[in-house]
Amino acid sequence: MHFHIPKEVAPVAETLRKNGFEAYLVGGCVRDLLIGREPNDWDITTNANPEQIQGLFPDSFYENDYGTVGVKTGSANKRTEIIEVTPYRIESDYSDKRRPDKVEFGSSLLEDLARRDFTINALALDDSKGHLEDPYNGQKDIKDKMIRAVGAAKERFNEDALRMLRAVRLVAELGFGIDGDVASAISENRAHLNNVSRERVRDELIRILNSSRPMDALVLAQQLNILEFIAPDLIRGIGIEQNQAHSYDVFGHLMRTMQHAADKGWSFETRLAGLFHDVSKPETRRWSDEKKDWTFHGHEVVGSRVTMKALENLRFSREIIEKVVKLVRWHMFFSDPDQITLSAVRRMITNVGEENIWDLLNLRICDRIGTGRPKEQPFRFRKYKAMVEQALRDPISVAMLKTDGRHIMERFHEKPGPRIGWALNALLEEVLSDPKRNELSYLDGRTEEMLQMPDESLRELGDSGKKKREEMEDEEVRKILEKHHVC
């Protein structure tokens, strides 16, 4: 069995072996090699203890309670800059359902594999010989695309409750199903998730949302009754019927909005905002006799507050919270370009921030697809995007010049009046024809010449420059409209 092992990884294992120790690639990296995925990180297990490992690798660190030594490789690739080397371990009690009461180092690879969570992770590879240790038929489960526990699932989850969330996350990352015993054990032992820190729950949610199938994972979490330990506010949307524009209940809409962001490969914050953007529709829903339909006035305002509390509870960073809350707050922006002005678009950009405006537009696309509508960008929305691009671009104007009216008055003792404006417009025309001329020394020389001209001649030059500016401005706008297919 031969695999491509990065040049940073193989020497670490080989150094251990040359010094009389066993060394195996283990866990998720072996699983990913068998699947054909590039591993995110590389783990090695050995019968050496932490002190012996560090003695072989001077550029290493040991800052945990589990015996794991981080070996620095000097690689610029984040996947291989640190190789984690952990001694064989054996089972101990887990009183808090999260961490072993004590860490005991073992001498047997098989003992170490026996304490692993799932069969697809209980795999060890001797890369020097191409030999694979697979005592729990993990290869078969990889082939069958099935997540099964090592031994009794209930015991594995009693040891470490986080493994229940990990099972759901692997569904999202690998596209596997879960074994019936695993599903039953999760449902029966879900209360143990109260012992898991919110930071660890957050980290699993991040990996779920950054996967290709976040909807599968979160729908499964709800079916197993563990979504309440991740984001309980989402559950309120189950069965909440929406208005005629929607094909799904609120929960289904949130899941599909988030999933479309993942399908498009859009930012994590867009995915997270998609998950929460309509979270407060249940409490804002009212029946309208006039419309003969449901309304949800203000759900984006209420929802932004609920989202903030939910993300704070999950210990997200202040930067992520602020951005996602803005996206949720403004996701209902009015986007009919036939009824909205460019100044209104600029106000929206100010509300959400230039750095967030494209994520907001992407969220709107996901929101539309999440309703069940097949077309993601109708003409009106494409035209609105063109207006946003117009609002963001720097207009062609005399402000582009490396001179201005104040400089001209001070440098040439010119009095305020129309002659300064004519001169600036004339200078702009020259710079638009040759950008290299936008240097103060050149501009001062041409300004001195122009200010010696009579009013009529200078006005003609200024009018010509103004016309050139307007023509180029129109051409830039035309290109933007063409880019968005709204010409």
C-alpha positions, -999 to 999 in steps of 0.1 A, spaced: 0 0 0 17 32 -12 7 68 -6 22 102 -12 35 113 22 47 150 24 85 155 27 80 171 60 62 141 75 82 111 66 115 122 82 97 126 116 85 90 116 119 78 102 138 96 130 118 78 156 123 44 139 161 50 135 163 56 172 146 23 181 110 34 185 79 24 166 62 51 145 28 51 127 8 77 109 -26 75 127 -62 86 127 -77 111 104 -47 115 81 -47 78 74 -84 79 68 -81 108 44 -53 90 25 -75 60 20 -104 82 8 -82 102 -15 -85 135 4 -55 157 13 -52 155 51 -56 188 70 -30 177 96 -6 148 102 -5 128 134 21 102 144 18 77 173 48 60 189 59 40 219 84 68 229 74 90 258 72 128 255 107 134 269 122 109 245 103 125 216 116 160 225 151 146 229 150 136 192 134 169 180 150 200 196 127 223 177 95 209 194 71 218 221 50 200 247 22 221 262 -7 198 269 -19 171 292 -21 143 266 15 137 259 14 152 224 46 168 212 44 193 184 74 189 160 82 221 140 92 213 104 98 248 91 73 243 63 54 273 49 24 250 44 0 252 74 -9 215 69 27 204 75 43 231 96 36 212 128 36 174 130 20 161 162 36 131 178 17 113 206 27 83 227 5 53 227 -22 57 253 -46 34 271 -81 39 285 -89 56 317 -122 69 333 -138 101 320 -157 115 350 -166 148 332 -176 131 300 -150 151 282 -114 145 294 -97 114 308 -92 116 346 -56 107 340 -34 100 310 -16 67 309 10 59 283 9 24 268 33 2 250 10 -13 224 -4 2 192 -35 -20 194 -42 -6 229 -40 29 215 -63 22 186 -88 6 210 -94 40 227 -102 58 194 -137 71 186 -147 57 152 -134 28 131 -125 51 102 -101 68 126 -87 37 143 -62 31 115 -24 32 116 0 32 87 37 23 87 46 44 57 81 29 55 66 -5 48 32 4 34 17 -17 62 -18 -8 75 -31 -18 109 -69 -20 108 -82 -40 138 -118 -26 136 -125 -29 98 -122 8 92 -113 3 55 -146 -15 50 -165 13 67 -147 38 45 -158 18 14 -193 16 28 -192 53 37 -204 46 72 -194 60 106 -193 33 132 -179 34 168 -149 15 180 -166 -10 203 -198 1 220 -209 36 208 -225 44 242 -192 38 259 -173 60 235 -198 89 240 -198 84 278 -160 89 276 -161 120 255 -194 137 247 -177 159 220 -175 127 199 -213 130 192 -207 164 175 -177 150 158 -199 122 142 -222 148 128 -193 169 116 -178 139 98 -211 135 80 -207 171 66 -170 167 57 -170 132 43 -206 127 30 -208 95 51 -239 81 69 -239 71 106 -245 36 119 -278 29 137 -260 21 170 -242 54 167 -274 73 161 -292 56 190 -263 62 214 -262 99 204 -299 104 211 -297 85 244 -266 103 257 -271 138 243 -274 153 278 -237 148 282 -231 176 257 -239 200 286 -203 191 298 -187 203 266 -174 238 266 -190 263 242 -157 269 226 -154 233 216 -190 233 203 -182 264 183 -151 248 168 -172 219 155 -198 242 141 -171 261 123 -159 229 107 -195 219 98 -202 253 81 -169 252 63 -176 218 49 -194 210 16 -226 195 33 -235 217 63 -272 212 58 -269 174 60 -251 177 93 -274 202 110 -306 185 98 -291 152 112 -283 171 145 -319 181 148 -331 145 140 -308 133 168 -320 160 192 -286 176 196 -291 208 177 -303 224 209 -268 221 222 -254 239 192 -279 267 183 -313 262 201 -327 293 184 -328 275 151 -352 249 164 -380 275 168 -383 277 130 -394 241 126 -429 239 112 -433 277 110 -451 283 77 -440 313 57 -457 335 31 -464 325 -4 -430 335 -17 -415 305 3 -416 268 -4 -402 258 30 -408 264 67 -384 288 84 -360 260 95 -358 245 60 -353 280 45 -324 287 69 -307 253 61 -310 259 23 -298 295 25 -267 283 44 -262 254 21 -262 276 -10 -234 297 5 -214 265 9 -222 254 -26 -209 287 -40 -178 285 -18 -186 318 -2 -172 331 31 -177 316 65 -195 347 77 -219 345 48 -227 309 57 -232 318 93 -254 348 84 -274 325 61 -279 301 91 -293 329 113 -307 356 90 -344 347 95 -340 333 130 -366 357 145 -394 351 120 -413 329 145 -417 357 171 -424 384 145 -449 364 124 -484 380 121 -514 372 99 -524 400 75 -561 400 66 -553 425 39 -527 404 22 -542 371 32 -508 360 41 -481 359 69 -459 390 75 -426 392 94 -421 429 99 -389 438 117 -376 402 118 -342 414 106 -339 439 135 -350 414 162 -330 386 145 -298 407 146 -301 409 184 -309 371 188 -279 364 165 -256 385 186 -266 366 218 -263 332 201 -228 340 187 -216 354 220 -228 323 237 -207 303 213 -177 325 221 -172 337 186 -147 365 181 -159 401 183 -150 406 146 -171 377 134 -200 387 156 -200 423 144 -199 413 107 -226 385 109 -249 407 130 -246 435 103 -254 410 75 -285 397 94 -296 433 103 -294 446 67 -303 415 47 -338 429 38 -324 459 19 -346 471 -9 -330 462 -42 -354 475 -69 -332 497 -91 -362 512 -108 -373 528 -75 -340 533 -57 -313 560 -62 -275 558 -63 -274 579 -31 -297 553 -14 -272 526 -25 -244 546 -10 -263 548 23 -267 510 24 -230 506 18 -224 530 47 -247 509 69 -231 476 63 -196 487 55 -177 486 22 -158 455 34 -191 437 39 -213 448 10 -204 419 -14 -211 394 14 -244 411 19 -253 407 -18 -242 371 -17 -264 365 13 -293 380 -6 -286 355 -34 -286 326 -10 -318 339 7 -335 339 -27 -324 303 -35 -334 293 0 -370 302 -8 -371 276 -35 -368 300 -64 -347 285 -92 -331 318 -104 -304 332 -82 -299 366 -99 -328 381 -118 -324 412 -139 -333 436 -111 -308 422 -87 -280 422 -113 -288 459 -120 -286 466 -83 -252 450 -81 -241 472 -110 -253 502 -90 -233 491 -60 -202 488 -81 -209 523 -95 -212 536 -59 -180 520 -48 -157 531 -77 -139 564 -75 -155 588 -100 -134 604 -127 -130 640 -114 -104 667 -109 -99 652 -74 -77 627 -92 -52 654 -100 -21 660 -78 -30 697 -77 -61 715 -66 -77 750 -64 -61 759 -31 -26 750 -44 -32 770 -76 -43 801 -56 -13 800 -33 13 791 -60 1 815 -86 -17 842 -65 -48 835 -85 -81 849 -71 -111 825 -66 -133 823 -97 -143 802 -127 -108 804 -142 -95 779 -116 -122 754 -125 -115 758 -162 -78 752 -157 -84 720 -135 -108 705 -161 -82 713 -189 -55 696 -168 -77 666 -162 -82 661 -200 -44 660 -204 -39 635 -176 -67 612 -189 -49 611 -222 -15 605 -205 -16 595 -168 22 601 -166 15 638 -167 -2 636 -133 29 650 -116 30 683 -97 59 697 -116 42 692 -150 8 703 -137 23 736 -123 40 743 -156 8 738 -176 -12 758 -150 11 787 -154 7 787 -192 -31 784 -189 -35 812 -165 -18 835 -190 -46 827 -215 -77 850 -220 -109 839 -204 -125 827 -237 -96 805 -246 -93 790 -211 -131 784 -209 -129 764 -242 -101 743 -228 -120 737 -196 -152 728 -215 -133 703 -236 -118 687 -205 -153 685 -189 -167 668 -220 -138 643 -220 -145 635 -183 -182 629 -189 -175 607 -219 -150 585 -200 -174 584 -170 -202 572 -192 -179 546 -207 -169 533 -173 -206 530 -163 -213 512 -196 -186 486 -188 -200 480 -154 -235 475 -168 -222 452 -195 -203 432 -169 -235 425 -150 -255 419 -182 -279 448 -177 -271 469 -207 
